[in-house]
Amino acid sequence: MNDHRRIDMAASLQRVLQGGIPTRAVERLAEEAGPNRKLFTSDLSVSEFLLARDAGCEPIAQLMGSSIYHIGQIPDYKGKTAELMVISDGHRESRRLALNRLWQEATLVGADAVVGAQLRERLITMGSRGKGGDDGGEVIEFTVVGTAVRAPGLTHPPGQPIVTDLSGQDLWALMQDGWEPCGFFFDFCKYHGWHVTSGGGVGELTDASNCVETARRIVVERIAEQARRAQAEFVVGSELKVEVSEVPCGFGGCQLDDLDVNVSWFGTGVRRIPGWREPMRDLPPRVLSMMSVGRRRDTSVGKEEDDASEVERAGEEAEEYGLELAEYNEPDDVG
């Protein structure tokens, strides 16, 4: 017997069409984060769980966001080298939808952050025309999972949890040194190089190399802009993925080859915790050294001497100095 009440499927579908999450997911999250919850689900390892708690984080629930996206077909682009914006935008939008649904779930459970976010991609159907689908038309799926946590030590606007791919260990290490995550950044670029992999002789195919570097630079600049908007000081845990494939031109029986470059980048922005001060740490007791400070004038700079010899020589010098002092202070004999 199903304990859940019946839901309005049409209303639930409308929520999804508007970028939201299904009604049933809202009910599940309300149960997991409510006052009567008995357990929580998580993808944290044992070590991550313990270290996250040591950093002041309380796990709430495992979250998920997903998007199945059809990339629109694009007009003929053969004959030029450039980014294929329709495909790039499709990948970015599908990722954004999946992450936004994860963020909505985090908001519903009252989380301060999501840790261990993992983005998984899957090609469902290949495009039906062009050179293996690079004209668009493929259907892709992006799913992101993570663990919602309450972390009062993190600074963020109320009701706006921070999504991060940091593990429990990473979060603990950052907060121990006064750093905190401030956002999860991602970008994608599909770049096409026309007639860049053909040619005779031996040597670098500079046009092909330039295509890869240009695609990487486009993604870097977009990630840097996201980091600036989030006021991040660094981007850590970056996962940069570059896929390069040679494809036939295919135009009018042309025998020359083109190049397709896919570049994706994920990372977490971090910044100093406002007002953080390094805590006082317990120091080991100080030990008075028996070694003399400085160097004897007759000791060469490059000469290595054993510590025991130094101590022995210092003792001999002290003994000689004591004998000299005693002799100097003796009273003169009276004849």
C-alpha positions as CSV (number, residue, x, y, z in Angstrom):
1,M,0.0,0.0,0.0
2,N,1.3,3.4,-0.9
3,D,1.5,5.8,2.0
4,H,2.0,8.9,-0.1
5,R,-1.0,10.9,-1.1
6,R,-1.9,11.3,-4.7
7,I,-0.3,14.2,-6.5
8,D,-1.3,16.4,-9.4
9,M,0.9,15.1,-12.2
10,A,0.1,18.0,-14.5
11,A,1.1,20.5,-11.8
12,S,4.3,18.5,-11.1
13,L,5.2,18.4,-14.8
14,Q,4.6,22.2,-15.0
15,R,7.1,22.6,-12.2
16,V,9.7,20.7,-14.1
17,L,9.0,22.6,-17.3
18,Q,9.8,25.8,-15.4
19,G,13.1,24.5,-14.2
20,G,11.9,23.2,-10.8
21,I,11.8,19.8,-9.2
22,P,8.9,17.3,-9.1
23,T,6.2,17.5,-6.4
24,R,7.1,14.0,-5.1
25,A,10.7,15.2,-4.6
26,V,9.5,18.1,-2.6
27,E,7.6,15.8,-0.3
28,R,10.5,13.4,0.2
29,L,12.8,16.3,1.1
30,A,10.3,17.6,3.6
31,E,10.3,14.2,5.3
32,E,14.1,13.9,5.4
33,A,14.7,17.4,6.7
34,G,11.6,17.6,9.0
35,P,11.6,17.4,12.8
36,N,10.6,13.8,12.8
37,R,13.3,12.5,10.6
38,K,15.0,9.3,11.8
39,L,18.0,9.0,9.4
40,F,19.7,10.7,6.5
41,T,21.1,9.5,3.2
42,S,24.5,10.5,2.1
43,D,27.2,9.7,-0.4
44,L,29.9,10.7,2.1
45,S,32.6,8.2,3.0
46,V,33.2,7.4,6.7
47,S,36.3,9.7,6.7
48,E,34.4,12.5,4.9
49,F,31.5,12.2,7.4
50,L,33.7,12.5,10.4
51,L,35.8,15.3,9.1
52,A,32.8,17.2,7.9
53,R,31.3,17.0,11.4
54,D,34.7,18.1,12.8
55,A,34.5,21.2,10.6
56,G,31.1,22.0,12.1
57,C,29.0,20.5,9.3
58,E,25.8,18.5,10.0
59,P,24.8,16.2,7.1
60,I,21.1,16.5,6.2
61,A,20.3,14.4,3.1
62,Q,21.6,13.3,-0.2
63,L,20.4,15.5,-3.1
64,M,20.1,15.2,-6.8
65,G,19.4,17.3,-9.9
66,S,19.0,16.0,-13.4
67,S,18.3,17.2,-16.9
68,I,17.7,15.4,-20.2
69,Y,18.4,17.8,-23.0
70,H,18.0,17.8,-26.8
71,I,20.6,19.9,-28.5
72,G,19.1,21.7,-31.5
73,Q,20.6,21.2,-35.0
74,I,22.7,24.0,-36.4
75,P,23.0,25.4,-39.9
76,D,25.9,24.4,-42.1
77,Y,29.2,25.7,-40.5
78,K,31.7,24.0,-42.8
79,G,34.3,26.3,-44.2
80,K,35.1,28.2,-41.0
81,T,37.0,27.8,-37.7
82,A,34.9,28.9,-34.7
83,E,33.0,27.8,-31.6
84,L,29.7,26.0,-32.3
85,M,27.6,28.1,-30.0
86,V,24.4,26.1,-30.4
87,I,26.1,23.0,-29.0
88,S,28.1,24.9,-26.4
89,D,25.0,26.6,-25.1
90,G,23.1,23.3,-25.0
91,H,25.7,21.7,-22.9
92,R,25.9,24.7,-20.5
93,E,22.1,25.0,-20.2
94,S,21.7,21.3,-19.4
95,R,24.4,21.5,-16.7
96,R,22.8,24.7,-15.3
97,L,19.4,23.0,-15.1
98,A,20.7,20.0,-13.3
99,L,22.7,22.1,-10.8
100,N,19.8,24.5,-10.3
101,R,17.6,21.6,-9.3
102,L,20.2,20.3,-6.9
103,W,20.4,23.9,-5.5
104,Q,16.6,23.9,-5.1
105,E,16.6,20.7,-3.1
106,A,19.4,22.1,-0.9
107,T,17.2,25.2,-0.3
108,L,14.2,23.0,0.7
109,V,16.1,21.1,3.4
110,G,17.6,24.3,4.8
111,A,21.2,23.5,3.9
112,D,24.1,26.0,4.1
113,A,26.1,24.0,1.6
114,V,26.2,21.0,-0.7
115,V,29.5,19.0,-0.5
116,G,30.9,16.3,-2.8
117,A,28.8,17.4,-5.8
118,Q,29.5,15.0,-8.7
119,L,28.3,15.8,-12.2
120,R,27.8,12.8,-14.5
121,E,27.0,13.0,-18.2
122,R,25.6,10.5,-20.6
123,L,24.9,10.5,-24.3
124,I,21.4,9.0,-24.8
125,T,21.0,9.3,-28.6
126,M,23.5,10.5,-31.3
127,G,22.7,13.1,-33.8
128,S,21.3,11.7,-37.1
129,R,23.2,13.8,-39.6
130,G,26.5,15.4,-40.1
131,K,29.8,13.9,-39.0
132,G,28.8,11.7,-36.1
133,G,26.4,14.2,-34.5
134,D,28.5,17.3,-34.4
135,D,25.8,19.2,-36.3
136,G,23.6,18.9,-33.1
137,G,20.6,16.7,-32.7
138,E,21.9,14.5,-29.9
139,V,20.1,14.0,-26.6
140,I,22.3,14.2,-23.5
141,E,21.7,13.7,-19.8
142,F,23.4,15.4,-16.9
143,T,22.9,14.3,-13.3
144,V,24.5,15.9,-10.3
145,V,24.4,14.4,-6.8
146,G,25.8,15.7,-3.5
147,T,25.2,15.9,0.3
148,A,23.4,18.8,1.9
149,V,24.9,20.0,5.2
150,R,24.3,22.6,7.8
151,A,27.5,24.6,8.3
152,P,26.9,27.7,10.4
153,G,30.6,28.7,10.0
154,L,30.1,29.4,6.3
155,T,29.1,32.9,5.2
156,H,26.4,33.2,2.5
157,P,23.1,35.1,2.0
158,P,20.1,33.5,3.9
159,G,18.4,30.9,1.8
160,Q,21.2,30.6,-0.8
161,P,23.3,27.5,0.0
162,I,26.7,27.1,-1.5
163,V,27.2,24.2,-4.0
164,T,30.7,22.7,-4.0
165,D,32.4,19.6,-5.3
166,L,34.7,19.6,-2.3
167,S,34.9,16.4,-0.3
168,G,34.5,16.3,3.4
169,Q,38.3,16.2,3.8
170,D,38.8,19.2,1.5
171,L,36.1,21.2,3.3
172,W,37.7,20.4,6.7
173,A,41.2,21.3,5.5
174,L,40.1,24.6,4.0
175,M,38.1,25.7,7.1
176,Q,41.0,24.8,9.4
177,D,43.1,27.4,7.6
178,G,40.5,30.1,7.3
179,W,39.0,29.4,3.8
180,E,35.5,28.7,2.7
181,P,33.8,27.7,-0.6
182,C,31.8,30.4,-2.4
183,G,30.5,28.7,-5.5
184,F,30.6,25.9,-8.0
185,F,31.8,27.0,-11.5
186,F,31.5,25.1,-14.8
187,D,31.7,25.8,-18.5
188,F,31.8,24.0,-21.8
189,C,33.1,24.9,-25.3
190,K,32.6,23.0,-28.6
191,Y,35.2,24.3,-31.1
192,H,35.5,23.3,-34.7
193,G,38.7,23.7,-36.8
194,W,38.3,23.6,-40.6
195,H,41.0,21.9,-42.6
196,V,43.5,22.0,-39.7
197,T,44.8,18.4,-39.5
198,S,45.9,17.8,-43.1
199,G,49.3,18.5,-44.6
200,G,52.5,16.8,-45.5
201,G,55.9,16.8,-43.9
202,V,57.0,16.4,-40.3
203,G,56.3,18.9,-37.6
204,E,53.6,20.4,-35.4
205,L,50.2,21.1,-37.0
206,T,50.0,24.6,-35.6
207,D,46.5,25.3,-36.8
208,A,45.2,22.2,-34.9
209,S,47.2,23.2,-31.8
210,N,45.8,26.7,-31.9
211,C,42.2,25.3,-32.0
212,V,42.8,23.3,-28.8
213,E,44.4,26.4,-27.1
214,T,41.6,28.7,-28.2
215,A,38.9,26.4,-26.9
216,R,40.7,26.1,-23.6
217,R,41.2,29.9,-23.4
218,I,37.5,30.5,-24.0
219,V,36.5,28.2,-21.1
220,V,39.2,29.7,-18.8
221,E,37.9,33.3,-19.4
222,R,34.3,32.2,-18.7
223,I,35.4,30.4,-15.5
224,A,37.4,33.5,-14.4
225,E,34.3,35.7,-14.9
226,Q,32.2,33.4,-12.8
227,A,34.8,33.5,-10.1
228,R,34.9,37.3,-10.1
229,R,31.1,37.5,-9.8
230,A,31.3,35.2,-6.8
231,Q,34.2,37.1,-5.2
232,A,36.4,34.0,-5.2
233,E,40.1,34.4,-4.6
234,F,41.0,31.0,-6.0
235,V,39.4,28.1,-7.9
236,V,40.4,24.8,-6.5
237,G,39.6,21.1,-7.3
238,S,39.5,22.0,-11.0
239,E,38.6,19.2,-13.3
240,L,39.6,20.1,-16.9
241,K,38.6,17.7,-19.6
242,V,39.7,18.1,-23.2
243,E,38.5,15.8,-26.0
244,V,39.9,16.1,-29.5
245,S,38.8,14.2,-32.5
246,E,39.7,14.3,-36.2
247,V,36.7,14.3,-38.5
248,P,36.3,14.3,-42.3
249,C,35.2,17.6,-43.9
250,G,32.5,15.8,-45.8
251,F,31.7,18.8,-48.0
252,G,31.4,18.0,-51.7
253,G,33.7,14.9,-51.3
254,C,36.5,17.0,-49.8
255,Q,39.4,14.7,-48.6
256,L,40.8,17.2,-46.1
257,D,40.1,16.7,-42.4
258,D,38.7,19.0,-39.7
259,L,39.1,19.0,-35.9
260,D,36.5,19.0,-33.2
261,V,37.5,20.1,-29.7
262,N,35.3,19.7,-26.5
263,V,36.6,21.4,-23.4
264,S,34.7,21.2,-20.1
265,W,35.8,22.6,-16.7
266,F,34.4,22.3,-13.2
267,G,35.8,23.8,-10.0
268,T,35.0,25.4,-6.7
269,G,35.7,29.0,-5.8
270,V,37.2,29.7,-2.4
271,R,37.8,32.8,-0.4
272,R,39.0,33.9,3.1
273,I,36.4,33.6,5.8
274,P,35.5,37.2,6.8
275,G,37.0,38.1,10.2
276,W,38.8,34.7,10.6
277,R,41.7,34.7,12.9
278,E,44.1,31.8,13.3
279,P,43.4,30.0,16.6
280,M,46.1,29.7,19.3
281,R,47.8,26.3,18.9
282,D,49.5,24.3,21.7
283,L,53.3,24.5,21.1
284,P,55.8,22.0,22.4
285,P,58.0,23.1,25.3
286,R,61.1,25.1,24.3
287,V,64.5,23.4,24.6
288,L,67.6,25.3,25.4
289,S,70.2,24.4,22.9
290,M,73.8,23.6,24.0
291,M,75.2,24.6,20.6
292,S,77.1,27.9,20.5
293,V,75.5,30.7,18.5
294,G,77.6,31.8,15.6
295,R,80.7,30.2,14.1
296,R,84.3,30.0,15.2
297,R,86.6,32.2,13.2
298,D,88.8,29.3,12.4
299,T,85.9,27.2,11.0
300,S,85.5,27.1,7.3
301,V,82.0,27.7,5.9
302,G,81.9,24.5,3.9
303,K,83.2,22.2,6.7
304,E,80.6,19.8,8.3
305,E,81.3,18.8,11.8
306,D,79.6,16.3,14.1
307,D,77.3,17.7,16.8
308,A,79.1,15.7,19.5
309,S,82.5,17.2,18.5
310,E,81.1,20.7,18.8
311,V,79.8,20.0,22.3
312,E,83.1,18.5,23.4
313,R,85.1,21.4,22.0
314,A,82.7,23.9,23.8
315,G,83.3,22.0,27.0
316,E,87.1,22.1,26.6
317,E,87.0,25.9,25.9
318,A,84.9,26.5,29.0
319,E,87.3,24.4,31.1
320,E,90.3,26.3,29.8
321,Y,88.6,29.6,30.4
322,G,87.8,28.6,34.0
323,L,91.5,27.6,34.7
324,E,92.7,30.9,33.3
325,L,90.2,32.9,35.3
326,A,91.2,31.0,38.5
327,E,94.9,31.6,37.9
328,Y,94.3,35.3,37.2
329,N,92.4,35.7,40.5
330,E,95.0,33.9,42.7
331,P,96.7,36.3,45.2
332,D,100.4,37.0,44.7
333,D,102.7,35.0,47.0
334,V,104.2,37.0,49.9
335,G,108.0,36.4,50.2
